[in-house]
Amino acid sequence: MLVYDTEQLDNLEQEVVAFLLSQAQRKDVSQREWGRRAFGAEINSTATKIQTILGKSGESRQRKKLVFRDFIRLCQALDLDPAKVLGAIMLDR
């Protein structure tokens, strides 16, 4: 069984975020709409939540870690199966 180290997991996470962003762009879904679909009224600014996950919320801020529940919501908001998303990325490595 392969065990990933921290750097490998960080790289995988970045690949997942990049893939989701590319899918949102391909489907012509804005960050604001994507956030609204994924998080609804649970947070004050859905666009800020997306930007924080993507790492675009400020010059000095780092990208927020993608937590599992957010990954599921972000996939579902784009009508993507989370298992297939992760599987495709893992197979592509």
ABEGO torsion letter per residue (X at the ends): XBBBBAAAAAAAAAAAAAAAAAAAAAAGBBAAAAAAAAAEAABABAAAAAAAAAGAAEAABBBBBBBAAAAAAAAAAAGBBAAAAAAAAAAAX
